[in-house]
Amino acid sequence: MIGTAWMANITDELIKRLSGEFPSLRRSLDVYYGDAARDAAMDRVYARFIRPGALAFDIGSHVGDRIGSFRRLGARVVALEPQPDCAQVIRDIYAADADVTLEEAACGATPGRLRMRVNSANPTVTTASSDFVAAAEGAPGWQGQVWDREIEVPSTTLDALIATHGLPGFVKIDVEGFEDAVLAGLSAQLPALSFEFTTIGRDVAYRCLDRLAVLGPYRFDIALGESQELTFGEGHDVDAAWMAAHLRSLAHEANSGDVYATLPR
């Protein structure tokens, strides 16, 4: 563990203040901060992939709870978050931590600009993927989700981030159906990474697996939802074909989760 001076900044009072300033983020702040058991479970998962002193990228940081986990594990963090309110929350929470670098940008296949479809009532599912929005329409479990406005944001690539900050030991990608575009902007082998999948967008996950299979002999595991529990466990990870078959077998109600990929050492 690293020094805890930065952690002292994350107080109940700060989270309460931010919830008042950014009411659309109140639920996220309530869920993602202040739950010690959840934090411990998350740290146990990421400790398999992140070593003290390593560099980690958090692509799609939302309100930054993964930043906190990576920092508790002693990693330096480069965080990407394109939504202005979320980016401001991250600045406020991690203002005292010099080992957190925030870029207010999206990530995709090429650098430039992207149009984001914003869900004002539930910003955690804001997305750059129109296919994701279309897939959610009428899908069980997604009723009532409305993407009511658009914003244009700067976009970078994983290759560009690596050129600027160095090769990370771990990359977390959670960008609501745009994960395949993020991996399309990667040409380097990463030691480990994760990408979110949803059962309304399994084709995105299959394309992610295909891209990683091109980049290297990755092995895979999966955690459903926010369980923070890997399905196969250490020593029982699977190849890309097996993971694709596993994703196909999941019931729609599984909804979402994270696929973890590692290169054999």
C-alpha positions in Angstrom: 0.0 0.0 0.0 1.0 3.6 -0.6 0.9 6.6 1.6 -2.7 7.6 2.5 -2.5 11.4 2.3 -4.7 11.4 -0.9 -7.3 9.1 0.8 -7.9 11.7 3.6 -9.5 13.9 0.9 -12.3 11.3 0.3 -14.6 12.1 3.2 -18.3 11.6 3.7 -18.7 15.4 3.7 -17.0 15.6 0.3 -19.1 12.9 -1.3 -22.3 14.5 0.2 -21.3 17.9 -1.2 -20.6 16.5 -4.6 -24.0 14.6 -4.6 -25.6 18.0 -4.0 -23.7 19.7 -6.7 -24.2 16.9 -9.2 -27.6 15.4 -8.5 -27.5 13.1 -11.6 -24.4 11.5 -10.1 -25.9 11.0 -6.6 -26.7 7.4 -7.1 -23.2 6.6 -8.5 -21.5 8.4 -5.6 -23.6 6.6 -3.1 -22.9 3.2 -4.7 -19.3 3.6 -5.5 -18.0 5.4 -2.4 -18.2 4.5 1.3 -18.7 0.7 1.0 -15.6 -0.8 2.6 -16.6 -4.4 1.8 -17.1 -3.6 -1.8 -13.8 -1.8 -2.0 -12.0 -4.8 -0.4 -13.5 -7.2 -2.9 -12.6 -5.0 -5.8 -9.0 -4.6 -4.6 -8.7 -8.4 -4.3 -9.6 -8.8 -8.0 -7.4 -6.0 -9.2 -4.5 -7.2 -7.1 -4.2 -10.2 -9.4 -3.3 -7.7 -12.2 -1.8 -4.6 -10.6 1.5 -4.4 -8.7 2.7 -1.5 -6.6 4.5 1.1 -8.7 2.7 0.0 -11.9 1.0 2.3 -14.4 -2.8 1.7 -14.9 -5.2 3.3 -17.4 -8.8 3.8 -16.4 -10.8 4.2 -19.6 -14.3 5.4 -18.8 -13.7 6.5 -15.2 -17.2 7.7 -14.5 -16.9 8.9 -10.8 -13.5 7.3 -10.3 -14.0 4.4 -7.9 -11.6 2.2 -9.9 -9.0 5.0 -9.6 -9.3 4.6 -5.9 -8.8 0.8 -6.1 -5.8 1.2 -8.3 -4.3 3.8 -6.0 -4.9 1.6 -2.9 -2.8 -1.0 -4.8 0.0 1.4 -5.3 -0.4 2.1 -9.0 0.0 5.4 -10.8 -3.2 6.1 -12.8 -4.1 7.8 -16.0 -7.9 8.3 -16.1 -10.0 9.1 -19.1 -13.5 10.6 -18.6 -15.3 12.6 -21.3 -18.4 13.8 -19.4 -17.7 17.2 -17.8 -19.6 16.6 -14.6 -17.9 13.2 -14.0 -14.5 14.8 -14.8 -15.1 17.5 -12.3 -16.1 15.0 -9.6 -12.8 13.1 -10.2 -10.8 16.3 -10.0 -12.5 17.2 -6.6 -12.0 13.7 -5.2 -8.4 13.1 -6.3 -7.2 16.7 -6.1 -4.6 15.8 -3.4 -3.1 12.9 -5.4 -0.3 13.7 -7.7 -0.2 10.2 -9.0 -3.6 10.5 -10.7 -3.6 12.2 -14.2 -7.0 13.0 -15.6 -7.6 13.5 -19.3 -11.1 14.8 -20.1 -11.5 12.9 -23.3 -13.0 9.8 -24.8 -11.0 6.9 -26.3 -11.6 5.3 -29.7 -10.1 3.8 -32.8 -8.6 7.2 -34.0 -7.9 10.5 -32.5 -10.2 13.4 -33.1 -13.7 14.2 -31.9 -16.6 11.9 -30.9 -20.3 12.6 -30.4 -21.5 11.1 -27.1 -25.2 10.1 -26.5 -25.9 11.4 -23.0 -28.3 9.8 -20.6 -28.9 12.7 -18.3 -30.8 10.7 -15.6 -28.3 7.9 -15.6 -24.9 9.2 -16.9 -23.2 5.9 -16.2 -24.6 4.6 -19.5 -23.7 7.6 -21.6 -22.1 6.2 -24.8 -20.4 7.0 -28.1 -22.2 4.0 -29.6 -25.5 4.5 -31.4 -25.7 0.7 -31.7 -25.7 0.4 -28.0 -28.6 2.9 -27.7 -30.5 1.0 -30.3 -29.9 -2.3 -28.6 -31.2 -1.0 -25.3 -34.5 0.2 -26.8 -37.2 -2.2 -25.6 -34.7 -4.7 -24.1 -35.8 -6.3 -20.8 -34.0 -4.5 -17.9 -33.4 -1.4 -19.9 -36.8 0.1 -19.8 -37.0 3.8 -19.1 -33.4 4.5 -20.2 -33.4 7.7 -22.3 -30.5 9.2 -24.2 -31.8 12.7 -24.3 -28.9 14.9 -25.6 -25.5 14.8 -27.3 -22.2 16.4 -26.6 -19.0 16.5 -28.7 -15.8 15.6 -27.0 -12.1 15.1 -27.8 -11.0 11.6 -28.4 -7.7 9.9 -28.2 -6.4 6.3 -28.6 -4.7 3.7 -26.4 -1.7 4.0 -28.7 -1.5 7.7 -28.2 -1.9 7.4 -24.4 0.9 4.8 -24.4 3.1 7.2 -26.4 2.5 9.9 -23.9 2.4 8.1 -20.6 4.2 4.7 -21.1 3.0 1.1 -21.4 0.5 0.4 -18.6 0.6 -2.8 -16.6 -3.2 -2.9 -16.6 -6.0 -1.1 -18.6 -9.7 -1.1 -17.5 -12.1 -0.3 -20.4 -15.7 0.5 -19.6 -17.3 2.6 -22.3 -20.8 1.3 -22.8 -20.7 -0.6 -26.1 -17.6 1.2 -27.5 -15.0 -1.2 -26.1 -14.2 -2.7 -29.5 -13.5 0.8 -30.9 -11.1 1.4 -28.0 -9.2 -1.8 -28.7 -9.1 -1.0 -32.4 -6.8 1.9 -31.4 -4.3 -0.4 -29.7 -1.4 -2.0 -31.5 0.8 -2.9 -28.5 0.6 -6.0 -26.3 -0.7 -5.1 -22.8 0.2 -7.4 -19.9 -3.4 -7.3 -18.6 -6.7 -5.5 -19.2 -10.4 -5.7 -18.7 -13.3 -4.7 -20.9 -17.0 -4.5 -20.1 -19.6 -6.6 -21.9 -23.3 -6.4 -22.0 -25.8 -9.1 -23.0 -27.5 -6.5 -25.3 -24.2 -6.1 -27.2 -22.4 -9.4 -27.2 -21.1 -8.8 -30.7 -19.0 -6.0 -29.2 -17.4 -8.4 -26.8 -16.7 -10.9 -29.6 -14.9 -8.2 -31.6 -12.9 -7.4 -28.5 -11.9 -11.0 -28.2 -11.0 -11.2 -31.9 -8.8 -8.1 -31.6 -7.0 -9.4 -28.5 -6.4 -12.8 -30.2 -4.6 -10.9 -33.0 -2.4 -9.0 -30.5 -1.3 -12.0 -28.4 -2.1 -15.3 -26.8 -4.3 -13.9 -24.2 -6.1 -15.9 -21.5 -9.5 -14.8 -20.1 -11.7 -14.8 -17.1 -14.9 -13.0 -16.3 -16.8 -11.3 -13.4 -20.5 -10.8 -13.7 -22.1 -7.5 -12.8 -20.5 -5.8 -9.8 -19.8 -9.2 -8.1 -16.0 -8.6 -8.0 -15.7 -12.4 -8.3 -13.9 -14.1 -11.2 -15.8 -17.1 -12.7 -12.9 -19.4 -13.4 -10.2 -18.4 -11.0 -6.5 -18.4 -11.0 -5.0 -21.2 -13.0 -8.3 -21.9 -14.7 -8.5 -19.1 -17.2 -9.7 -19.9 -20.8 -8.8 -19.0 -24.4 -10.7 -16.5 -26.6 -12.9 -19.2 -28.2 -13.9 -20.6 -24.9 -14.7 -17.1 -23.5 -16.8 -16.3 -26.6 -18.8 -19.5 -26.1 -19.3 -18.7 -22.4 -20.6 -15.2 -23.3 -23.0 -16.8 -25.8 -24.3 -19.1 -23.0 -25.1 -16.4 -20.5 -28.8 -15.6 -19.9 -30.0 -12.1 -20.9 -30.5 -11.4 -17.2 -26.8 -11.6 -16.6 -26.9 -8.1 -18.1 -23.2 -7.1 -17.9 -19.8 -7.7 -16.4 -16.1 -7.5 -17.1 -13.9 -9.8 -19.2 -10.3 -9.9 -17.9 -7.4 -10.7 -20.3 -3.8 -11.6 -19.4 -0.8 -12.5 -21.4 1.0 -15.7 -20.1 4.1 -14.8 -18.2 
